[in-house]
Every structure is written in structure tokens, then in C-alpha cells.
Amino acid sequence: MSRDPRRPLPPLDQPALERAALRYVERYATTRAKLVQYLNRKLRERGGDGAVDVDGLADRIAELRYVDDRAFAEARVASMTRRGLGPQRVRDALRQAGVGEADASEFRETLAEGAEAAAVAFARRKRIGPYATAPVDRDRREKQIAAMVRAGHAPSVARRIVGLEPSDDDTDW
């Protein structure tokens, strides 16, 4: 049964909004704030039919633990640090995803401890510093430092890693 593409979708009532919310959380790892954004966008697109309580629905889904900001933050921190992204970039991603300060603050220590390892992983992945195939000129070095800073690493760490020669052993720094 296909829908006529010229006919608009019907407005959302509370049960339809609940179904949309459940479909969203089953498909995507998300936070409560992103779920509220999604539901509000759906209401703007299709309109609401009757009394619709987006915040109450999001609270209930969070109580049922279908959405868990802390678990989302933990998974995102682990994923981003494995990819070599720095603490600043990870904090920005958590803030953008709507993770509350209380949930995000639990991972500050983890980010601080893994900052240097993440920088090394980024350098290895991008072939920077000791992982480069050949020495680089000054302009290329500045671009590599900029890439590391954009990835969320401190400028001092980026300069130290980029300044290492390709033949340097990565165990002594």
C-alpha cells in the first residue's frame, strides 16, 4: 500500500508521536535532547493533532532506559578516542549531542588520561611526526599541527608530535 505523493501526511497525535519516537530510538544511538529535537522537528513538519507532550514522552522513554545519556556519552568517548580525536573535540561532540554536564563530567578524567594516547593514534592514522614516510617541510608541518588541533588536541602536544622525525622511536616520548 503506497501513499499518494501529492497528499500530505496526516498530523501527529500522541500515539503516532510515540511510535515515531520508538522507531527513532531503535534505529539510532541517541540522547534525550536529540530525541526531543527530532520529535519537535516532526511536529513542525506534520503538525500536531490534539494535545501532544514531547517532554513527557522523552522523559518516559528515558525512564524506560531506551535512551541513556550516560551510556551514549561513554560509547561516544570510547569511539572518538580510539579514532584519535582529542579531548576538546570529544567534549564538543558531547555538548552538541545534548549530553548533560553531569553525565559528561564523569569522563573528564578518562579524556585527560587518554589524551596523549589519542594524539599518538591520530598521528599514526594520518602518518604525522614519527609515523611519516619522509621528513616534511615547514608548511606541511604547520598543516599537520593545524589538523591535530582541529582534531581536538592541545597545540603543545601537536607541536611535540609533529616535531618528531620519522626515524624517532615512539617509545621514548
C-alpha positions as CSV (number, residue, x, y, z in Angstrom):
1,M,0.0,0.0,0.0
2,S,1.7,3.2,-1.2
3,R,0.8,6.7,-0.3
4,D,-0.1,9.3,-2.9
5,P,3.0,11.6,-3.0
6,R,0.8,14.7,-3.5
7,R,-1.3,14.1,-0.4
8,P,0.3,15.5,2.8
9,L,1.0,13.3,5.7
10,P,-1.6,13.4,8.5
11,P,-0.8,15.4,11.6
12,L,0.8,13.6,14.5
13,D,-1.3,12.7,17.6
14,Q,0.2,11.3,20.8
15,P,0.2,7.6,19.8
16,A,1.8,8.4,16.4
17,L,4.4,10.5,18.1
18,E,5.2,7.7,20.5
19,R,5.6,5.3,17.5
20,A,7.9,7.8,15.8
21,A,10.0,8.1,19.0
22,L,10.3,4.4,19.4
23,R,11.3,3.9,15.8
24,Y,13.9,6.7,16.2
25,V,15.5,5.2,19.4
26,E,15.5,1.7,17.9
27,R,17.5,2.9,14.9
28,Y,19.9,5.4,16.4
29,A,22.0,5.7,19.5
30,T,20.8,9.0,20.8
31,T,20.4,11.3,23.8
32,R,17.2,12.6,25.4
33,A,17.9,16.1,23.9
34,K,18.4,14.8,20.4
35,L,15.1,12.8,20.7
36,V,13.3,16.0,21.8
37,Q,14.8,17.8,18.8
38,Y,13.7,15.0,16.4
39,L,10.1,15.0,17.8
40,N,9.8,18.7,17.7
41,R,11.0,18.7,14.1
42,K,8.4,16.0,13.2
43,L,5.7,18.2,14.8
44,R,6.8,21.2,12.8
45,E,6.8,19.2,9.6
46,R,3.5,17.5,10.0
47,G,1.7,19.4,12.7
48,G,0.1,18.1,15.9
49,D,-3.3,16.7,16.3
50,G,-4.6,17.4,19.9
51,A,-2.6,17.6,23.0
52,V,1.0,16.4,22.3
53,D,3.5,16.2,25.2
54,V,7.0,15.9,23.7
55,D,8.9,16.4,27.0
56,G,6.7,13.9,28.9
57,L,7.2,11.3,26.1
58,A,11.0,11.9,26.2
59,D,11.1,11.6,30.0
60,R,9.1,8.3,29.8
61,I,11.4,6.9,27.2
62,A,14.4,7.9,29.3
63,E,12.8,6.2,32.4
64,L,12.4,3.0,30.4
65,R,16.2,3.3,29.6
66,Y,15.6,3.3,25.9
67,V,17.6,6.5,25.9
68,D,20.6,6.7,28.3
69,D,22.7,9.9,28.1
70,R,25.4,8.4,30.3
71,A,25.8,5.2,28.2
72,F,25.7,7.3,25.0
73,A,28.5,9.5,26.4
74,E,30.6,6.5,27.4
75,A,30.3,4.9,24.0
76,R,31.0,8.2,22.1
77,V,34.1,9.0,24.3
78,A,35.5,5.5,23.7
79,S,34.8,5.6,20.0
80,M,36.2,9.1,19.4
81,T,39.4,8.5,21.5
82,R,40.0,5.2,19.6
83,R,39.9,7.2,16.4
84,G,42.5,9.6,17.8
85,L,40.3,12.6,18.4
86,G,41.3,14.9,21.2
87,P,39.6,15.9,24.5
88,Q,38.3,19.2,23.1
89,R,36.7,17.6,20.1
90,V,35.1,14.9,22.2
91,R,33.7,17.5,24.7
92,D,32.3,19.5,21.8
93,A,30.6,16.4,20.3
94,L,29.0,15.5,23.7
95,R,27.8,19.1,24.1
96,Q,26.3,19.1,20.6
97,A,24.6,15.8,21.3
98,G,22.9,17.3,24.3
99,V,24.7,15.2,26.9
100,G,24.2,17.0,30.3
101,E,27.2,18.3,32.2
102,A,26.7,15.7,35.0
103,D,27.0,12.8,32.5
104,A,29.8,14.4,30.6
105,S,31.9,15.3,33.7
106,E,32.2,11.6,34.5
107,F,34.5,11.2,31.5
108,R,36.8,14.2,32.0
109,E,39.4,12.0,33.8
110,T,39.2,9.4,31.1
111,L,39.8,12.1,28.5
112,A,42.7,13.6,30.4
113,E,44.4,10.2,30.9
114,G,43.9,9.1,27.2
115,A,44.8,12.5,25.6
116,E,48.3,11.6,24.7
117,A,47.4,8.1,23.5
118,A,44.7,9.6,21.3
119,A,47.1,12.1,19.9
120,V,49.5,9.3,19.0
121,A,46.7,7.3,17.5
122,F,45.7,10.3,15.3
123,A,49.4,10.8,14.3
124,R,49.7,7.1,13.4
125,R,46.4,7.2,11.4
126,K,47.4,10.4,9.5
127,R,51.1,9.5,9.2
128,I,52.3,12.5,11.1
129,G,55.5,13.0,13.0
130,P,57.3,9.7,13.8
131,Y,54.8,7.9,11.5
132,A,55.5,10.0,8.4
133,T,57.2,8.3,5.5
134,A,59.7,11.1,5.0
135,P,60.6,14.4,6.7
136,V,58.3,17.3,5.9
137,D,58.9,20.9,5.2
138,R,57.8,23.8,7.4
139,D,54.5,24.5,5.6
140,R,53.4,20.8,5.7
141,R,54.4,20.7,9.3
142,E,52.1,23.7,10.1
143,K,49.3,22.0,8.3
144,Q,49.8,18.8,10.3
145,I,49.8,20.8,13.5
146,A,46.6,22.5,12.4
147,A,45.0,19.1,11.6
148,M,45.9,17.8,15.1
149,V,44.4,21.0,16.8
150,R,41.2,20.7,14.7
151,A,41.0,17.1,15.9
152,G,40.9,18.4,19.5
153,H,44.5,18.0,20.7
154,A,46.4,20.7,22.6
155,P,48.7,22.8,20.4
156,S,51.7,21.8,22.7
157,V,51.1,18.1,22.2
158,A,50.6,18.6,18.5
159,R,53.8,20.5,18.1
160,R,55.7,17.9,20.1
161,I,54.4,15.0,18.0
162,V,54.8,16.8,14.6
163,G,58.3,17.8,15.6
164,L,59.5,14.2,15.9
165,E,61.4,12.8,13.0
166,P,60.1,9.8,11.1
167,S,63.0,7.7,12.4
168,D,62.3,8.5,16.0
169,D,61.2,5.7,18.2
170,D,57.8,6.4,19.6
171,T,58.5,4.7,22.9
172,D,60.9,7.3,24.3
173,W,58.5,10.3,24.3
